[in-house]
Amino acid sequence: MITENDKRLGKQIQKLRKQSGLKQEELAEKVRLSTKYIQFIETAHRIPSLKALYRIANALDIKVSQLFPF
């Protein structure tokens, strides 16, 4: 079941990725995940693991807490 927080997380990751000037493919390459998985995270079809969140935050040069503005 997809929750509102799952949707917010996905939208926040997408927003921060775009602010960093990265395409989904580029972020996926940096974090060693598939582009499809990044797409699923951003659309809340998949919930990333804590390890994936750390890798995403690192690739975006932000703190993990910035992924959770809610």
PDB file of N, CA, C and O in Angstrom:
ATOM      1  N   MET A   1       0.836  -1.184   0.000  1.00  0.00           N
ATOM      2  CA  MET A   1       0.000   0.000   0.000  1.00  0.00           C
ATOM      3  C   MET A   1       0.886   1.255   0.000  1.00  0.00           C
ATOM      4  O   MET A   1       1.787   1.390   0.827  1.00  0.00           O
ATOM      5  N   ILE A   2       0.623   2.136  -0.908  1.00  0.00           N
ATOM      6  CA  ILE A   2       1.382   3.380  -1.026  1.00  0.00           C
ATOM      7  C   ILE A   2       0.775   4.427  -0.096  1.00  0.00           C
ATOM      8  O   ILE A   2      -0.425   4.697  -0.148  1.00  0.00           O
ATOM      9  N   THR A   3       1.618   5.011   0.753  1.00  0.00           N
ATOM     10  CA  THR A   3       1.142   6.032   1.678  1.00  0.00           C
ATOM     11  C   THR A   3       1.474   7.424   1.145  1.00  0.00           C
ATOM     12  O   THR A   3       2.238   7.575   0.192  1.00  0.00           O
ATOM     13  N   GLU A   4       0.890   8.427   1.775  1.00  0.00           N
ATOM     14  CA  GLU A   4       1.188   9.811   1.400  1.00  0.00           C
ATOM     15  C   GLU A   4       2.666  10.126   1.646  1.00  0.00           C
ATOM     16  O   GLU A   4       3.281  10.860   0.872  1.00  0.00           O
ATOM     17  N   ASN A   5       3.230   9.580   2.709  1.00  0.00           N
ATOM     18  CA  ASN A   5       4.656   9.811   2.984  1.00  0.00           C
ATOM     19  C   ASN A   5       5.544   9.184   1.918  1.00  0.00           C
ATOM     20  O   ASN A   5       6.589   9.737   1.577  1.00  0.00           O
ATOM     21  N   ASP A   6       5.136   8.034   1.390  1.00  0.00           N
ATOM     22  CA  ASP A   6       5.885   7.410   0.293  1.00  0.00           C
ATOM     23  C   ASP A   6       5.889   8.335  -0.923  1.00  0.00           C
ATOM     24  O   ASP A   6       6.912   8.507  -1.587  1.00  0.00           O
ATOM     25  N   LYS A   7       4.730   8.924  -1.200  1.00  0.00           N
ATOM     26  CA  LYS A   7       4.618   9.843  -2.336  1.00  0.00           C
ATOM     27  C   LYS A   7       5.458  11.090  -2.105  1.00  0.00           C
ATOM     28  O   LYS A   7       6.124  11.574  -3.020  1.00  0.00           O
ATOM     29  N   ARG A   8       5.425  11.612  -0.877  1.00  0.00           N
ATOM     30  CA  ARG A   8       6.212  12.808  -0.562  1.00  0.00           C
ATOM     31  C   ARG A   8       7.709  12.538  -0.704  1.00  0.00           C
ATOM     32  O   ARG A   8       8.455  13.368  -1.224  1.00  0.00           O
ATOM     33  N   LEU A   9       8.136  11.369  -0.235  1.00  0.00           N
ATOM     34  CA  LEU A   9       9.550  11.003  -0.348  1.00  0.00           C
ATOM     35  C   LEU A   9       9.962  10.954  -1.815  1.00  0.00           C
ATOM     36  O   LEU A   9      10.999  11.501  -2.189  1.00  0.00           O
ATOM     37  N   GLY A  10       9.164  10.307  -2.636  1.00  0.00           N
ATOM     38  CA  GLY A  10       9.476  10.204  -4.059  1.00  0.00           C
ATOM     39  C   GLY A  10       9.547  11.558  -4.732  1.00  0.00           C
ATOM     40  O   GLY A  10      10.451  11.822  -5.524  1.00  0.00           O
ATOM     41  N   LYS A  11       8.594  12.410  -4.415  1.00  0.00           N
ATOM     42  CA  LYS A  11       8.578  13.754  -5.006  1.00  0.00           C
ATOM     43  C   LYS A  11       9.775  14.582  -4.532  1.00  0.00           C
ATOM     44  O   LYS A  11      10.337  15.365  -5.299  1.00  0.00           O
ATOM     45  N   GLN A  12      10.157  14.406  -3.272  1.00  0.00           N
ATOM     46  CA  GLN A  12      11.311  15.142  -2.751  1.00  0.00           C
ATOM     47  C   GLN A  12      12.600  14.684  -3.432  1.00  0.00           C
ATOM     48  O   GLN A  12      13.442  15.510  -3.785  1.00  0.00           O
ATOM     49  N   ILE A  13      12.755  13.390  -3.617  1.00  0.00           N
ATOM     50  CA  ILE A  13      13.943  12.875  -4.304  1.00  0.00           C
ATOM     51  C   ILE A  13      13.977  13.408  -5.730  1.00  0.00           C
ATOM     52  O   ILE A  13      15.026  13.835  -6.214  1.00  0.00           O
ATOM     53  N   GLN A  14      12.838  13.383  -6.397  1.00  0.00           N
ATOM     54  CA  GLN A  14      12.769  13.902  -7.765  1.00  0.00           C
ATOM     55  C   GLN A  14      13.131  15.387  -7.804  1.00  0.00           C
ATOM     56  O   GLN A  14      13.908  15.819  -8.656  1.00  0.00           O
ATOM     57  N   LYS A  15      12.574  16.155  -6.893  1.00  0.00           N
ATOM     58  CA  LYS A  15      12.845  17.591  -6.830  1.00  0.00           C
ATOM     59  C   LYS A  15      14.335  17.870  -6.614  1.00  0.00           C
ATOM     60  O   LYS A  15      14.927  18.700  -7.305  1.00  0.00           O
ATOM     61  N   LEU A  16      14.926  17.173  -5.655  1.00  0.00           N
ATOM     62  CA  LEU A  16      16.343  17.390  -5.354  1.00  0.00           C
ATOM     63  C   LEU A  16      17.242  16.923  -6.497  1.00  0.00           C
ATOM     64  O   LEU A  16      18.277  17.530  -6.772  1.00  0.00           O
ATOM     65  N   ARG A  17      16.839  15.842  -7.159  1.00  0.00           N
ATOM     66  CA  ARG A  17      17.603  15.356  -8.314  1.00  0.00           C
ATOM     67  C   ARG A  17      17.600  16.405  -9.411  1.00  0.00           C
ATOM     68  O   ARG A  17      18.640  16.709  -9.997  1.00  0.00           O
ATOM     69  N   LYS A  18      16.426  16.956  -9.685  1.00  0.00           N
ATOM     70  CA  LYS A  18      16.318  17.970 -10.734  1.00  0.00           C
ATOM     71  C   LYS A  18      17.091  19.229 -10.368  1.00  0.00           C
ATOM     72  O   LYS A  18      17.733  19.836 -11.225  1.00  0.00           O
ATOM     73  N   GLN A  19      17.032  19.625  -9.100  1.00  0.00           N
ATOM     74  CA  GLN A  19      17.792  20.794  -8.647  1.00  0.00           C
ATOM     75  C   GLN A  19      19.297  20.580  -8.822  1.00  0.00           C
ATOM     76  O   GLN A  19      20.048  21.529  -9.050  1.00  0.00           O
ATOM     77  N   SER A  20      19.724  19.326  -8.714  1.00  0.00           N
ATOM     78  CA  SER A  20      21.135  18.994  -8.902  1.00  0.00           C
ATOM     79  C   SER A  20      21.511  18.891 -10.370  1.00  0.00           C
ATOM     80  O   SER A  20      22.680  18.705 -10.707  1.00  0.00           O
ATOM     81  N   GLY A  21      20.510  19.014 -11.249  1.00  0.00           N
ATOM     82  CA  GLY A  21      20.762  18.951 -12.683  1.00  0.00           C
ATOM     83  C   GLY A  21      21.019  17.553 -13.203  1.00  0.00           C
ATOM     84  O   GLY A  21      21.630  17.376 -14.257  1.00  0.00           O
ATOM     85  N   LEU A  22      20.549  16.551 -12.459  1.00  0.00           N
ATOM     86  CA  LEU A  22      20.769  15.167 -12.867  1.00  0.00           C
ATOM     87  C   LEU A  22      19.519  14.574 -13.507  1.00  0.00           C
ATOM     88  O   LEU A  22      18.397  14.861 -13.090  1.00  0.00           O
ATOM     89  N   LYS A  23      19.726  13.760 -14.507  1.00  0.00           N
ATOM     90  CA  LYS A  23      18.658  12.954 -15.090  1.00  0.00           C
ATOM     91  C   LYS A  23      18.548  11.686 -14.249  1.00  0.00           C
ATOM     92  O   LYS A  23      19.462  11.352 -13.496  1.00  0.00           O
ATOM     93  N   GLN A  24      17.433  10.987 -14.380  1.00  0.00           N
ATOM     94  CA  GLN A  24      17.268   9.732 -13.645  1.00  0.00           C
ATOM     95  C   GLN A  24      18.405   8.767 -13.952  1.00  0.00           C
ATOM     96  O   GLN A  24      18.907   8.086 -13.058  1.00  0.00           O
ATOM     97  N   GLU A  25      18.804   8.711 -15.199  1.00  0.00           N
ATOM     98  CA  GLU A  25      19.875   7.803 -15.607  1.00  0.00           C
ATOM     99  C   GLU A  25      21.193   8.147 -14.906  1.00  0.00           C
ATOM    100  O   GLU A  25      21.937   7.257 -14.492  1.00  0.00           O
ATOM    101  N   GLU A  26      21.466   9.428 -14.782  1.00  0.00           N
ATOM    102  CA  GLU A  26      22.710   9.865 -14.144  1.00  0.00           C
ATOM    103  C   GLU A  26      22.707   9.562 -12.655  1.00  0.00           C
ATOM    104  O   GLU A  26      23.718   9.116 -12.110  1.00  0.00           O
ATOM    105  N   LEU A  27      21.585   9.797 -11.993  1.00  0.00           N
ATOM    106  CA  LEU A  27      21.488   9.461 -10.577  1.00  0.00           C
ATOM    107  C   LEU A  27      21.626   7.957 -10.387  1.00  0.00           C
ATOM    108  O   LEU A  27      22.340   7.494  -9.498  1.00  0.00           O
ATOM    109  N   ALA A  28      20.939   7.207 -11.226  1.00  0.00           N
ATOM    110  CA  ALA A  28      21.008   5.745 -11.133  1.00  0.00           C
ATOM    111  C   ALA A  28      22.449   5.248 -11.253  1.00  0.00           C
ATOM    112  O   ALA A  28      22.869   4.362 -10.509  1.00  0.00           O
ATOM    113  N   GLU A  29      23.192   5.815 -12.179  1.00  0.00           N
ATOM    114  CA  GLU A  29      24.583   5.418 -12.359  1.00  0.00           C
ATOM    115  C   GLU A  29      25.416   5.758 -11.122  1.00  0.00           C
ATOM    116  O   GLU A  29      26.245   4.957 -10.688  1.00  0.00           O
ATOM    117  N   LYS A  30      25.194   6.940 -10.559  1.00  0.00           N
ATOM    118  CA  LYS A  30      25.962   7.367  -9.380  1.00  0.00           C
ATOM    119  C   LYS A  30      25.699   6.474  -8.170  1.00  0.00           C
ATOM    120  O   LYS A  30      26.609   6.201  -7.388  1.00  0.00           O
ATOM    121  N   VAL A  31      24.471   6.027  -8.018  1.00  0.00           N
ATOM    122  CA  VAL A  31      24.113   5.232  -6.841  1.00  0.00           C
ATOM    123  C   VAL A  31      24.107   3.729  -7.114  1.00  0.00           C
ATOM    124  O   VAL A  31      23.791   2.930  -6.232  1.00  0.00           O
ATOM    125  N   ARG A  32      24.459   3.354  -8.344  1.00  0.00           N
ATOM    126  CA  ARG A  32      24.540   1.947  -8.735  1.00  0.00           C
ATOM    127  C   ARG A  32      23.201   1.210  -8.568  1.00  0.00           C
ATOM    128  O   ARG A  32      23.129   0.094  -8.054  1.00  0.00           O
ATOM    129  N   LEU A  33      22.153   1.894  -9.028  1.00  0.00           N
ATOM    130  CA  LEU A  33      20.826   1.304  -9.089  1.00  0.00           C
ATOM    131  C   LEU A  33      20.320   1.459 -10.517  1.00  0.00           C
ATOM    132  O   LEU A  33      20.863   2.252 -11.286  1.00  0.00           O
ATOM    133  N   SER A  34      19.300   0.718 -10.870  1.00  0.00           N
ATOM    134  CA  SER A  34      18.771   0.840 -12.231  1.00  0.00           C
ATOM    135  C   SER A  34      17.953   2.120 -12.367  1.00  0.00           C
ATOM    136  O   SER A  34      17.397   2.631 -11.395  1.00  0.00           O
ATOM    137  N   THR A  35      17.894   2.617 -13.585  1.00  0.00           N
ATOM    138  CA  THR A  35      17.083   3.793 -13.873  1.00  0.00           C
ATOM    139  C   THR A  35      15.620   3.496 -13.551  1.00  0.00           C
ATOM    140  O   THR A  35      14.913   4.355 -13.024  1.00  0.00           O
ATOM    141  N   LYS A  36      15.174   2.307 -13.860  1.00  0.00           N
ATOM    142  CA  LYS A  36      13.789   1.911 -13.586  1.00  0.00           C
ATOM    143  C   LYS A  36      13.505   1.969 -12.083  1.00  0.00           C
ATOM    144  O   LYS A  36      12.419   2.381 -11.676  1.00  0.00           O
ATOM    145  N   TYR A  37      14.472   1.561 -11.256  1.00  0.00           N
ATOM    146  CA  TYR A  37      14.288   1.588  -9.806  1.00  0.00           C
ATOM    147  C   TYR A  37      14.189   3.033  -9.308  1.00  0.00           C
ATOM    148  O   TYR A  37      13.367   3.331  -8.441  1.00  0.00           O
ATOM    149  N   ILE A  38      15.012   3.925  -9.845  1.00  0.00           N
ATOM    150  CA  ILE A  38      14.931   5.342  -9.487  1.00  0.00           C
ATOM    151  C   ILE A  38      13.550   5.880  -9.870  1.00  0.00           C
ATOM    152  O   ILE A  38      12.924   6.609  -9.101  1.00  0.00           O
ATOM    153  N   GLN A  39      13.089   5.516 -11.053  1.00  0.00           N
ATOM    154  CA  GLN A  39      11.753   5.932 -11.495  1.00  0.00           C
ATOM    155  C   GLN A  39      10.681   5.411 -10.528  1.00  0.00           C
ATOM    156  O   GLN A  39       9.769   6.151 -10.159  1.00  0.00           O
ATOM    157  N   PHE A  40      10.789   4.158 -10.125  1.00  0.00           N
ATOM    158  CA  PHE A  40       9.823   3.575  -9.195  1.00  0.00           C
ATOM    159  C   PHE A  40       9.857   4.277  -7.837  1.00  0.00           C
ATOM    160  O   PHE A  40       8.811   4.468  -7.216  1.00  0.00           O
ATOM    161  N   ILE A  41      11.040   4.662  -7.371  1.00  0.00           N
ATOM    162  CA  ILE A  41      11.150   5.393  -6.107  1.00  0.00           C
ATOM    163  C   ILE A  41      10.447   6.742  -6.235  1.00  0.00           C
ATOM    164  O   ILE A  41       9.664   7.127  -5.367  1.00  0.00           O
ATOM    165  N   GLU A  42      10.727   7.447  -7.309  1.00  0.00           N
ATOM    166  CA  GLU A  42      10.160   8.789  -7.497  1.00  0.00           C
ATOM    167  C   GLU A  42       8.647   8.766  -7.671  1.00  0.00           C
ATOM    168  O   GLU A  42       7.979   9.758  -7.379  1.00  0.00           O
ATOM    169  N   THR A  43       8.107   7.674  -8.133  1.00  0.00           N
ATOM    170  CA  THR A  43       6.653   7.561  -8.317  1.00  0.00           C
ATOM    171  C   THR A  43       5.993   6.758  -7.193  1.00  0.00           C
ATOM    172  O   THR A  43       4.812   6.421  -7.272  1.00  0.00           O
ATOM    173  N   ALA A  44       6.768   6.457  -6.151  1.00  0.00           N
ATOM    174  CA  ALA A  44       6.286   5.744  -4.963  1.00  0.00           C
ATOM    175  C   ALA A  44       5.802   4.323  -5.252  1.00  0.00           C
ATOM    176  O   ALA A  44       4.966   3.794  -4.520  1.00  0.00           O
ATOM    177  N   HIS A  45       6.317   3.706  -6.306  1.00  0.00           N
ATOM    178  CA  HIS A  45       5.984   2.311  -6.575  1.00  0.00           C
ATOM    179  C   HIS A  45       6.943   1.362  -5.860  1.00  0.00           C
ATOM    180  O   HIS A  45       6.676   0.165  -5.755  1.00  0.00           O
ATOM    181  N   ARG A  46       8.053   1.898  -5.371  1.00  0.00           N
ATOM    182  CA  ARG A  46       9.015   1.131  -4.581  1.00  0.00           C
ATOM    183  C   ARG A  46       9.484   2.022  -3.440  1.00  0.00           C
ATOM    184  O   ARG A  46       9.631   3.233  -3.600  1.00  0.00           O
ATOM    185  N   ILE A  47       9.716   1.408  -2.293  1.00  0.00           N
ATOM    186  CA  ILE A  47      10.232   2.122  -1.137  1.00  0.00           C
ATOM    187  C   ILE A  47      11.714   1.767  -1.024  1.00  0.00           C
ATOM    188  O   ILE A  47      12.061   0.596  -0.869  1.00  0.00           O
ATOM    189  N   PRO A  48      12.586   2.770  -1.101  1.00  0.00           N
ATOM    190  CA  PRO A  48      14.027   2.474  -1.069  1.00  0.00           C
ATOM    191  C   PRO A  48      14.485   2.014   0.311  1.00  0.00           C
ATOM    192  O   PRO A  48      13.921   2.401   1.335  1.00  0.00           O
ATOM    193  N   SER A  49      15.500   1.195   0.311  1.00  0.00           N
ATOM    194  CA  SER A  49      16.099   0.764   1.572  1.00  0.00           C
ATOM    195  C   SER A  49      16.865   1.932   2.183  1.00  0.00           C
ATOM    196  O   SER A  49      17.127   2.933   1.516  1.00  0.00           O
ATOM    197  N   LEU A  50      17.213   1.795   3.430  1.00  0.00           N
ATOM    198  CA  LEU A  50      18.003   2.828   4.098  1.00  0.00           C
ATOM    199  C   LEU A  50      19.342   3.007   3.393  1.00  0.00           C
ATOM    200  O   LEU A  50      19.827   4.127   3.237  1.00  0.00           O
ATOM    201  N   LYS A  51      19.931   1.898   2.971  1.00  0.00           N
ATOM    202  CA  LYS A  51      21.206   1.959   2.244  1.00  0.00           C
ATOM    203  C   LYS A  51      21.049   2.750   0.943  1.00  0.00           C
ATOM    204  O   LYS A  51      21.912   3.558   0.599  1.00  0.00           O
ATOM    205  N   ALA A  52      19.962   2.520   0.230  1.00  0.00           N
ATOM    206  CA  ALA A  52      19.716   3.250  -1.022  1.00  0.00           C
ATOM    207  C   ALA A  52      19.507   4.735  -0.745  1.00  0.00           C
ATOM    208  O   ALA A  52      19.977   5.580  -1.506  1.00  0.00           O
ATOM    209  N   LEU A  53      18.803   5.058   0.345  1.00  0.00           N
ATOM    210  CA  LEU A  53      18.594   6.463   0.699  1.00  0.00           C
ATOM    211  C   LEU A  53      19.912   7.169   0.991  1.00  0.00           C
ATOM    212  O   LEU A  53      20.113   8.313   0.583  1.00  0.00           O
ATOM    213  N   TYR A  54      20.805   6.488   1.696  1.00  0.00           N
ATOM    214  CA  TYR A  54      22.119   7.069   1.969  1.00  0.00           C
ATOM    215  C   TYR A  54      22.893   7.289   0.675  1.00  0.00           C
ATOM    216  O   TYR A  54      23.550   8.317   0.510  1.00  0.00           O
ATOM    217  N   ARG A  55      22.818   6.338  -0.233  1.00  0.00           N
ATOM    218  CA  ARG A  55      23.531   6.480  -1.505  1.00  0.00           C
ATOM    219  C   ARG A  55      22.943   7.615  -2.337  1.00  0.00           C
ATOM    220  O   ARG A  55      23.684   8.357  -2.982  1.00  0.00           O
ATOM    221  N   ILE A  56      21.621   7.758  -2.328  1.00  0.00           N
ATOM    222  CA  ILE A  56      20.972   8.841  -3.059  1.00  0.00           C
ATOM    223  C   ILE A  56      21.367  10.184  -2.459  1.00  0.00           C
ATOM    224  O   ILE A  56      21.730  11.109  -3.185  1.00  0.00           O
ATOM    225  N   ALA A  57      21.299  10.290  -1.144  1.00  0.00           N
ATOM    226  CA  ALA A  57      21.674  11.545  -0.480  1.00  0.00           C
ATOM    227  C   ALA A  57      23.119  11.902  -0.785  1.00  0.00           C
ATOM    228  O   ALA A  57      23.432  13.059  -1.067  1.00  0.00           O
ATOM    229  N   ASN A  58      23.988  10.924  -0.730  1.00  0.00           N
ATOM    230  CA  ASN A  58      25.404  11.156  -1.018  1.00  0.00           C
ATOM    231  C   ASN A  58      25.589  11.641  -2.455  1.00  0.00           C
ATOM    232  O   ASN A  58      26.362  12.566  -2.704  1.00  0.00           O
ATOM    233  N   ALA A  59      24.889  11.026  -3.390  1.00  0.00           N
ATOM    234  CA  ALA A  59      25.002  11.414  -4.798  1.00  0.00           C
ATOM    235  C   ALA A  59      24.478  12.828  -5.032  1.00  0.00           C
ATOM    236  O   ALA A  59      24.958  13.534  -5.919  1.00  0.00           O
ATOM    237  N   LEU A  60      23.492  13.239  -4.232  1.00  0.00           N
ATOM    238  CA  LEU A  60      22.915  14.572  -4.364  1.00  0.00           C
ATOM    239  C   LEU A  60      23.645  15.590  -3.480  1.00  0.00           C
ATOM    240  O   LEU A  60      23.318  16.777  -3.482  1.00  0.00           O
ATOM    241  N   ASP A  61      24.626  15.111  -2.736  1.00  0.00           N
ATOM    242  CA  ASP A  61      25.438  15.952  -1.856  1.00  0.00           C
ATOM    243  C   ASP A  61      24.576  16.660  -0.808  1.00  0.00           C
ATOM    244  O   ASP A  61      24.695  17.863  -0.576  1.00  0.00           O
ATOM    245  N   ILE A  62      23.708  15.864  -0.189  1.00  0.00           N
ATOM    246  CA  ILE A  62      22.829  16.379   0.862  1.00  0.00           C
ATOM    247  C   ILE A  62      22.835  15.398   2.031  1.00  0.00           C
ATOM    248  O   ILE A  62      23.363  14.290   1.927  1.00  0.00           O
ATOM    249  N   LYS A  63      22.234  15.828   3.156  1.00  0.00           N
ATOM    250  CA  LYS A  63      22.035  14.943   4.300  1.00  0.00           C
ATOM    251  C   LYS A  63      20.782  14.104   4.060  1.00  0.00           C
ATOM    252  O   LYS A  63      19.845  14.554   3.400  1.00  0.00           O
ATOM    253  N   VAL A  64      20.771  12.906   4.588  1.00  0.00           N
ATOM    254  CA  VAL A  64      19.606  12.032   4.426  1.00  0.00           C
ATOM    255  C   VAL A  64      18.343  12.716   4.955  1.00  0.00           C
ATOM    256  O   VAL A  64      17.264  12.546   4.389  1.00  0.00           O
ATOM    257  N   SER A  65      18.470  13.471   6.012  1.00  0.00           N
ATOM    258  CA  SER A  65      17.303  14.140   6.600  1.00  0.00           C
ATOM    259  C   SER A  65      16.630  15.092   5.613  1.00  0.00           C
ATOM    260  O   SER A  65      15.435  15.360   5.736  1.00  0.00           O
ATOM    261  N   GLN A  66      17.381  15.605   4.638  1.00  0.00           N
ATOM    262  CA  GLN A  66      16.795  16.513   3.648  1.00  0.00           C
ATOM    263  C   GLN A  66      15.858  15.783   2.676  1.00  0.00           C
ATOM    264  O   GLN A  66      15.104  16.420   1.941  1.00  0.00           O
ATOM    265  N   LEU A  67      15.908  14.468   2.676  1.00  0.00           N
ATOM    266  CA  LEU A  67      14.984  13.697   1.849  1.00  0.00           C
ATOM    267  C   LEU A  67      13.598  13.629   2.474  1.00  0.00           C
ATOM    268  O   LEU A  67      12.626  13.251   1.819  1.00  0.00           O
ATOM    269  N   PHE A  68      13.519  14.001   3.752  1.00  0.00           N
ATOM    270  CA  PHE A  68      12.265  13.895   4.513  1.00  0.00           C
ATOM    271  C   PHE A  68      11.810  15.263   5.009  1.00  0.00           C
ATOM    272  O   PHE A  68      11.999  15.584   6.183  1.00  0.00           O
ATOM    273  N   PRO A  69      11.218  16.070   4.141  1.00  0.00           N
ATOM    274  CA  PRO A  69      10.786  17.404   4.547  1.00  0.00           C
ATOM    275  C   PRO A  69       9.419  17.386   5.254  1.00  0.00           C
ATOM    276  O   PRO A  69       8.813  18.434   5.475  1.00  0.00           O
ATOM    277  N   PHE A  70       8.960  16.213   5.595  1.00  0.00           N
ATOM    278  CA  PHE A  70       7.619  16.103   6.189  1.00  0.00           C
ATOM    279  C   PHE A  70       7.691  15.542   7.588  1.00  0.00           C
ATOM    280  O   PHE A  70       6.661  15.379   8.242  1.00  0.00           O
TER     281      PHE A  70
END
